[in-house]
Amino acid sequence: MVLMALDHVRDFVTNQRFQPEDLSKASVGLFATRWVTHFCAPSFFLLAGLGVGLAMQRGKSVAEMSRFLAIRGVWLMILDLTVSDFGWGFTFHMVPIFAVVIWTLGLSMICMAALIRLPRAAVAGVSLALIATHNLFDAVQPAQLGAFGPVWVLLHQQGFLVPGAFLSTYPLIPWVGVMGAGYALASVYDWEPARRRRFLLWTGLAATLLFVLLRATHSYGNTFAWAPQRTAALTAAAFFNVRKYPPSLQFLLMTLGPALMALALVESVRGRIANWLTVYGRVPLFYYCAHIYLAHVIAIVLAFVQVGGLHRINILTEADKLPVGYGLALPGVYLTWVFVVVAMYWPCRWFGNLKARRADWWLSYL
């Protein structure tokens, strides 16, 4: 949750007008700022699935969980197209609509509402197959499928579901596979702790090493190869510059491998920092929506100070219209990120305490 805010704050307040993955222009620091946030989305999907599995192991019936997932999934999709989209743009002229990560989390939950009716081993098999094989179909283009083109965009390729009006940025496959893998992973939490930690460590290490092998040999699992750059540090950046939209197999191995190892290493961590982080983790949806609004307000204030006048900083649809002279260098981006995360602590703690005090059914969907 904390790292995610870094990526969004950078989007809002940076003075750069190109993507950090463009190594012909980006510095190593800018690329690293973007790269470290790549771990967020895969972890969200994995942990969402893990949460489903743990809830069922603790007594939730298939029928109860299926209903919850279906309703929450629909709610997340609506929230992404309304509250979240408005936060990004601060305008009621919300076309084109951007369906981003919360949309696909919701859509994946709807799919999981059906998948959890299968044996857990079957869910694991289907999920791993989606993760491992979806790159076999990278050459298929929506235009080749005629009227079924939008379905392919929804499933596998970033693009417009409705030309010029509805952009899907997180295709369902393989994200639903990551959530399903997390659901299957819940089984290891019935194991003795030492055995569980060994499994997570070795599985995570194996996934990471497989990424290194595939990437080093320009093998299967990514749509573009790495190549030497103008400096050794940028060449290293090119090695880790893998495709996220949709997430290639190499992207998922690179991110989920360390995530699994982290699950093992932080399992027994306690203390002030862990307690501080837990405040955000208990209210992830609230934090997600609120921090976007806060970052956008900060961007408007920054633009007023730097160039005068009120400006919406619409990075989704009007990034090319940002005022001349607006934005901060990388140190300013990091300072703003720290401010946003710290400022979000108190509202997150308040909302977390509210959820702990009350048992209203609707709070479970927030």
N, C-alpha and C positions, 0 to 999 in steps of 0.2 A: 504494500500500500504506500509506503514512504517513497520507494523508488519510482512508482508510477507517477507520483506528483512531479518528480524531476522532469520526466518527459513532457508532461503537459505544461508545466511552467516554462520550460525551454521553448515550446511551441509559441506561447503567448508573448514572451518578453525578449526573445533573442533578436539581435540585430543582423543575423544572417538571413539571406534570402534564397537559400538552397538547402537541399536535404543533407543531413550529416553523413548519409551513406555514399554521397558523391565524393569519392576520394580524390578526384581531380581538383577539388576546391576545399574540402574539409581538412581541418587539423586533426591530429591524433586525439587531442583532448575533446574536441567536439564529437568525433565518432565514438569515443569511449563513453561520453555522456549519454548518447543514444543507445549504444550497445548494452550497457549495464541494465537498461530498462527492458530489454528483450526478455528477461526472465519473468516479467510480471504476468503477461497474458497466459503463457503455458502453466505457470504456477496456479493462477486463478482457476483455470479449467480443471487441472489435476486435483486441486484441493476441494473444488466444488463436488466433483465425483467422489472423492474420499469422504467428504461430509455426508453424502447420501448413504454410502456404504456403512459408515459408522452409526448413523441414525437407525438404520435397519438392524444392525447387530445389537443395538440397545433397546429394541422392542417395537420400532415402527413397522407396521404391516406393509406388505406390497401395495395394497389398495390405498392405504393412507398416504404413503410416500408418492405413489403415482399421481394421486389427486393433487398433492402439494406441489409437485414438480410441474404439472401441467398449468396450474393457476399461476405459480410464481414465474414460469417461463413466459406466459402471455403478458403478465404484468411487466416484466423486465423489457420485453420488446416494445410495449407501449411507452414505457418510461424513457427508453433510449430515443424514440422518435419524437418525444415531446419535451420533457423537462431537461434531458441531457442535451438535445440538439439546440434548444433555446439558450442554454448556458454557453455553448460554444460560440453562438452567433449574436446573441442579444437582439434578435429580430424575429418578428412574427412572419416575415417572408422566408419561410423555411424550405424553399425549393431551390436547388435540389436537396432532398432529404438524405442524410448520411446515416446509414445503419452501421454502427461500429461494434465495439467489443461486447457491450451489454446486450445488444440485439442478439448476437450469436450465442452468448451465454444462455439467454432465454430460450432460443430455438433449440439449443443442445439439451436443455432441461426437458423440453417437451419430448424430444426423442428419447431421453432417458426414462421418461414416464412409461414408455412402452418397453424399452430394453430391460428394465429391472424385472420384468415378468419372466425373463429367460434365466436359465441357470447362470450363476456368476462366471463359470468357466467359459460359457458361450459368449457372454458380454466381453470378457477379456480377449477371446480369440477374434471377435469382430473388431474390437477397438484397435488391437495391435495390427490387424490387417489393414485397416483404414490408414493408420499412421505410416505403415511400411510401404504400402503399394500405391498410394494416391499419386505419387510422382510419375507413375507409368502412364498417366493420362494427361500429362501436361501439354502435349501437342494438340489435344482436342480443343477447338475453339468454338465459342457459342454460335458464331455465324454458320458453322458447319451443321448445326443441329436444327436450323429453321425455327419453328415455333417453340421448340424445347430449349432454345438458347438461354432464356432467362432462368430456367431451372438449373442449367449447368453453371450459370453465374452464382446462383444461390448456393449450390453444392460445392463448387470447386475453384472458381476463378473470380478475383476481384473485378467488379465492373458494375454497369448500370442494369438493374432489374427492369426499370422503366427508363428508356433513353432520355438523358438530360434531367430526370426528375427524382430517381431513387437509386442511390449508389450503395451497393453492398461491399464493405471493405474487409470483412472477416468471413470468408466462405465457410460453410458448415463443416465440410471435410477438409482437414482431419480433426478440427477442433472437437467435434463430438466424440471422436476416438480418444482424445486426451482425457475428456471427462469420463468416458467409459473405463479407461485404464485406471483412473483414480478410484472409481467405484470398485473395481476388482482388487485394487491394492489394499482396500480396507481390511481384507482377510488377514493380512500380516499383523494387524493390530490385535489379533487374538493370540499371537505368539508370545512366547517368553521374550522380555525386552532385549536381552543380549542377542538372541537369534534374529529378532526383527531388525535391529540396528545393523547387524552384519549383512543381512539381505539387502537393505536399503543402500548401504555403502557400496557393496560389490556390484549391485545392479546399476547404481548411478555411475560408478567408475567404468563399468563395461560400456554403458551408453556413451559416455564422454570419449572413451578411447575409440569406439566405433566411429564417432563423428570425426575425430582426428584422422583416422585411417581413410575414410571416404573422402574427406576434404583434401587431404594431402595427395591423394592419387587421382583427383578430379573424377571421382567415380559417381555412382548413382546417388540421387537424393538431393540435388539442387540444380536449378536451371541455368546457372552461370558459374564459370570457373573463377578461381582467384588468379592473379597475375602480379608480377613484381611492380612496385610503385616507385615513386621518386626518392623515397627514403626507406630504410629498413623498418622503421616503426609503422609506416603506412602499408608496407608489404604485409606485416603482421596483421594490421587492421583488415586488409583485403582477405586474408585467410578466414577471419571471423565474420566477414560481411556476407551473410547468407540470406536467402529469401524468406521474408516473413508473410507476404501477402500473395497467395496463401502460404502457410508455414511449411517449408520443405522438410523432408525427413531430416536433413542435416541440421536445420534450425531447431527442430524438436529434440534431437539428440544432444545438441550443444547446450540447450537450456534445461531440459528435463533431467539430464544426467546429474549436473550439479544440484538441481532442486531435490532430487532423491537423496543425495549425500547430505544436503543441508537438513532434511527431515530427520536423518539419523543423528546428526551432530547437535542439533538444537533441542532435541526431544526433552532433555532433562535440565535445560538451561532455566535458571531462575534469577531473580534480582531486579534491580531498579529499571534497567534498560528493557528487559523482557516485559515487565509490567507496563512500561510506557508504550511499547509497541502493541501490546494486547489491547489497549484502549482503542486503537484504530482498527485492529483486526476483528473486534466484536461488532463493529457497525460498518462493514465495508461498503454497502450500497449508499448509505447516508454520506459517508466520507467521499465516495466517488463523485456523487452529484454536487455536494457542497464545495469541494475543492476546485471544481471547474469554475463555478460562479466566482469564488474568491480570486482565483488566478486571473479571470477576465476583468474583474473590477480593478485589480492592481494594474493590469495592462492599460486600462483606460486612464487611470490616474497618472501612470508613467507617460503616456502619450500627451496628456494635458501639460505635464511639467516640461517635457522635452520640446514639443512642437506647437503647443497651444491648441485650444479648442477641444471639443469632445469627439472622440473617435471610437467606434466599435472596432475591436481587434478581431475580425472574423477570419481566423486562420484556416477554416475549412473551405470556404468558398471565395474569399477575397484576399488571399495571402499576397497577391500581386498589387493590391491597392493600399498596403500599409503606408502610413505617412513617411515621407523622406525625413531621415534623421532620427527615426524611432528605433528603440531597441537597446539592449544591453549586451556587452561582451560576456564571455563565459563566466568570469568571476561574479558578475552581477546576476547572472542566471542562478548560480548556486546560492547566493545570498537570498534571492527572492524565494527560491525553493525552501530554504530553511525557515524563512518567515511564514510561508504558507503552511508547512507541516506543523510548526509550533502553534500557529494561530488556530489550526483545526483541532488541537488537543482538547480544548475546553468544550466546544460543542459536541465533539465525539464522546467525551466522558459523560456529559449531560444525557445524551441520547442513549448511551449504553446503560446508564443507571436507570433511565426510564424503562427500558426493555427488561431490566432485571427486576424492577419493582412490580411491573404489571404483566398480566397474562392475557391481554387482549389478543384475539386471534390474528388481527390484521398486522400486529407488530412483527409477527414471524415472517411477513413478506417484505419487511424493510430491513 
